[in-house]
């Protein structure tokens, strides 16, 4: 920001001579009074910091009155650094604003309260007031600019650190725990006990990656295979994904695992995402691996299941194709609903009596296999695989 130096050029120079000689005393007296009223810390490190800020504000104001052009260059550089330090330390910029207001108050009190010190009329005091307001406005803007610059730079650095941390945590074999711990501290990411990894892919070409990851999560949408890592949630709650993310991206979330096993969760997330891409499971909303275990098992053991199907489904090949299709769908519905005809009928949208008729036919075809739980599980896996690939 450029400062209107004309305001400072009008202030009488003898004012700064008077103020410079009384800076420390003016700051101390003001802070003692404010401390007695509980409006400012009177002692300790915080008190010394506030007093130093008030004194610095007074001296900088004097610099601007003595040499407005050169003085502003120095003052601006100083408060730009102050704004950056505030952002770096996680402090509120208003902290310096309070110090500037206190320095202005100290200046006015010093000039107005010393009998016989300076012969200032109301017009001269008005010039000081105008200059003080111009000074505070300009400095506040410079501090805010420094604060924003540091926050932006810090955010970029945090993004890079968190991206690197994400890839370390998802490495297989696991990365050195000490290296992970050090980078987590630098990235200001508290390490949780358990995590759930997620894999993502855009729903359409040109989908824009989210500007920020979901709260608490690590994410890298710029990778060849975009990935996320969610920390454990209180009470085992599921990770919450923003609607705009789910609108543009398909996200599959792996099971919750200890932090050191994050790569395992990511493997399941990627298999789930791939299965959704093949149409094996729906891809709406967040897809959770734990809710699609049978489909994932079938996907992994596809060749073995295909080989077993030739033997286990042989009885169905003895009936005509049209009836075979109806019996196949009915058998899967019965297996999924523990042979409850009413539930299977609702699933197939047929009358329960029709289901019972078909069940009798199936019992004739498969015999004791339908009373063996292990054989029923095997049949269900085979039928799921067969019907999903038809």
N, C-alpha and C positions, 0 to 999 in steps of 0.2 A: 504494500500500500504506500502511496505517496502522501507525505504529510504537508499540510498547509502551513508553511513556515512563517507566513506573514503574521499569524497570531502571536508567535513567539518573538518576532522582531519588535513588536510594540511594547513588550513587557520591560519595565525599567531594569537596567542591568544591576543596580545596587541591591535589588531584591535577591539575586542569586548569591551575592557576597554575604548577605545577612543569613540566608538559609544554609549555605555550605558550612558556615561556622557553627551551626546549631543542629546539623542533621542527626547525629547520634543521640543528642539529648532530646530532641523533639520526638524521635522514634521511641526512645525509652519511656518518656513521659506518657505518650499516647498509649503504648502497650500496657503500662502499669495501670492506667485508668480503665482501659478496656478489660484487663484481667480482673480487676476488682469487681467489675460489673458482670463477669463471666462471659464477655463477648469475644475474648481472645485468650490464648494460652499465655501465661505470664512467666513461666519458667520451663526448664528442660530443653531438649533438642528442638521440640516443636516451637517453643517460645523464641528460641534463638533464630530459628529459620524465619519466623514471621517478622521479627525485628529486623533481620537482615534484608528481607524483602521490602519493608517500608523504607529503610534507609536507602536502598538501591533506587527505589522509585523517586525519592527526593533528589538524589544526585543526578539521575538521568534527566529529570525535569530541568535542573539547573544547567546541565550540558546543552539542552535544547535552547534555552534562553540565551546562553552565552554564544553559541555558534549553531544556529538552527540547521544549516545544510549538513555540515560535517557531523554535528551532534546526532542528527537523525540516522545517518548511516551506521554509526556505532551502536546506537540504541536499538535500531532495527535488527542488526546482526545478533545482538545480545538476546533479545526476546524471541528471535527465531530459534535460537539454541534452547532457550527456556521451554518453548512449546514442544520441541522434540524430546527434551528430557522428561517433561510431564507425561507424554505418551509412552515413552520407554519405561517409566516407573509406574505406569498405571494410575497416575494422579489426575485430579480434576483441574482443567484449565482455569476454572473459576477461583481456584486457590490464589493465583497470581492477581486476578481481578480484585479480590478482596484486599490484597497487599497494596495495589495501586490506589484503591479508594481510601485506604488508611493513610497512605503517603500524602494524598491530596488533603485529607483532613488535618494531618500533622502540619502541612505547609500553611494552611489557612489559619490554624490556631496559633502557630508561631508568629506569623505576620501580624495578626490582629490582637494578640494578647500581651505583647511586650511594650509597656508604656515608655514612650520616648525613644524607642528603638528606631523606628522608621516613620517618616512623615508621609504616609500614603493616603491619598484621598479615595473616595468611593470609586472613581473611574479607574484608578490604577489597580485596585483590588478586583474590579470587574475584569480587567485584562488578564489578571492571574487566573481567575475562575475560568474564563474562556480557554486559556492555554491549557489548563489542567484537564478540562473536558476533551479538548482535541487530542491531548497526549494520551489519555486513558482509552479513547476510542481507537486511536491508531495502534497503540500497543496491543490492545485486546485482539485486533484483527491480525496482527503479526503473530501473536502467540497461537491463535487458532490455525493460521496457515502452517506454522511449524508443527503443530500437533497433528494436523491432517496429513502432512507429508510423512511424518514418522509412522503414523498409524498405517498409511498405505504401504510404505516400505516394509513395515513390520508384518503386515498382513501377507504380502507377497512372500516374505521369508518364511512365515509360518506355513503357508500353503506348500512351499517347496519342502520344508522339513517334514510336514505331515504326509506328503506324498511319499517321501523316502521312507518314513516310518512305516507306512502302510505296506510297502513292498518288502521291507524287512520282516514284518510280522507275518506276511503271507508266503515267505520263502520256504522252500522245501528242499533240503532239510532246514530246520529252524535256524535263524541267525543267532549270533552270540548274544546271550541275555544281557550282558553288561552294555554292549553297544545299543541294544534296544532300549534299555533303561535310560542311558545317557541322551539318546535322541528324543525319547518321550519327554524328558525334562525340558530339553531345548524347544520342543514343539508345544510345550505346555498342554500335553495330553495325558491326563491321569490314567495309569494302566489299570484296567478292570480285571476282575478274577476270570470272567468268562466273556466270550465274544461270539458273534454270529457274522460270518462273512456273507457277502452277496455278490452276485454277478449281474451285469446289466448289458442290454443291447438296445439301440434305438428302434422305435417302432416304425420309423420312416426315414428316408434319406434327408439329411439336413437338420435332424433333430438337434436342438441346442442343448449342450450340457448345462446342468444347474450351476448357477453362480456360486452357491454355497452348498456344502453337503448338509444332510439332515443333522439336527442338533446332536453334538457329541460324537458323530461318526467321522471316520476317516474315509476319503473317497478320492479316486482318480478316474475321471471320465475321459481323460485324454489318452489313456493307455490303449494298446491294441485290443485288450480284453478288459473293459472297464470293470472295476471292482470297488466294493465298499466294505467297511468293517464297523459293526455296531457294538458298542459296549453293553454289558449286561444291564438290564433295566430293573428297577425296584419291583420286588414281588414276582419276578419272572415275566413281566409284561413284554409284549411283542414290540419290535422296532416299529416306529411310526414313520411312514414315508409321505411326503407332501403330495397333494393331488396333482400339482403341475409336473412333478417328476414321473408319476405313474402314467400321466397322460401321454408323455413323449417317450418313455422308456419302459421296457419290460425288465422287471427286477425279480430275480430268484434269490431267496434267502436260505442259506444252509443252516444246519442245526447249531445250537449253542454248545460251545466247547471251551475248555480251558484256553487261556491266551496263547500258550505255547503250541496249541494244535490248531491254530487259525487256518493253516493251509488245508487241513482235512475238511473243515467246514466249507472252504472255498471250492474244493473238488466236488462236493455234493451240490453246491449252488450252481456250478457250471454244468454239471450233468442234468440238473433240473431245468436250467435255461435251455439247454440243447434239446431236451425232451419236449419242452413247450414249443420250441421252434419247429419240431417235426409234427406238431399237432397232437402229441400223445397226451397232453394235459392242457387245460385252459391257460391262457396267458394274461387274463385280466387281473388287475390288482397285484399286490405282492404275492409271488408264488413261493410257498414255504415247502422246503424239501420234506419236512416231517409229515406233511399232510398227503404226500404222494409216494410213500414207501413202496407199496406193491408195484406201482408203475415204474419206479426207479429200479427195483430188483429185476423186474421183467426186462427192462431195457438193457441192464448189464448182462443178464444171462440169456440174451435173445437166441443165440445159436443152440445152446443147450436145450432151451424150451422148445425150439422148433424141432429138434431131433426127437424129444420126448413126445411131442404132439402126435407123431405118426403112430405110435403105439397106444397112447392113452385115449385118443379120440377115434380109434379104429371102429368101435361099435357104431358110431354115427354114420360111418360110410356105408352101412348096410341099408339105409333108408333113402328114399328119393331126395334129390337136392332141396326142393321147396320145403318139405317137412324137416329135413336136416337143419336148415337155417332156423326154423322156429324152435326146434328142440335145443339147438345150440344156445340161442339167446335165452331160452327159458332156464336151461341148466345154469348158466352164469348168474341169472337173477336169483335163482334159488340158493346157490352157493353164497352169494353176497348177502342174502337175507336169512341165512340159517334155516333154509327150507320152510320158511313161513309163506304159505300160498297167498295170503292176503297182501303182504308187503311186496312179494314178487309180482303179483297182479297189478298193483299200482305202478310199479316200476315199468312193467311191460304194457300197461294200459289195456289189460284184458281182465275178464272175470276170474275170480279165484278158482271157480270150478274148472275153467279151462286150464289153469295152471296145474290143478290136481290131476286132471286127465293126462296132461303131458308128463307129469312126474311119474305116473304109473308106467308110461311107456319108457321113460328113462331108466326106471328101476329094472325093467325087463332087459334093457340093453346093457347096463353097467353092473347090475347085480350088487354084490357086497362092497364094491368100490365106493358106493354112495354112503355106506355106513362107516367108512374108515376116515377119520379126521385128516390124517396125513395125505391120503389119496385125494380127499376133497380139496385140500389146500393146493396140491399139485395141479388138479384139474382147473381150479380157479385161475392160477397163474397162466396156465396154457391157454385157457379161453380168453383171458384178458389180452394176451399177446396175439392170439389168432384174430380176434374181432377188431383189434386196433390196427392191424396190418392189412385187413381185407379191403 
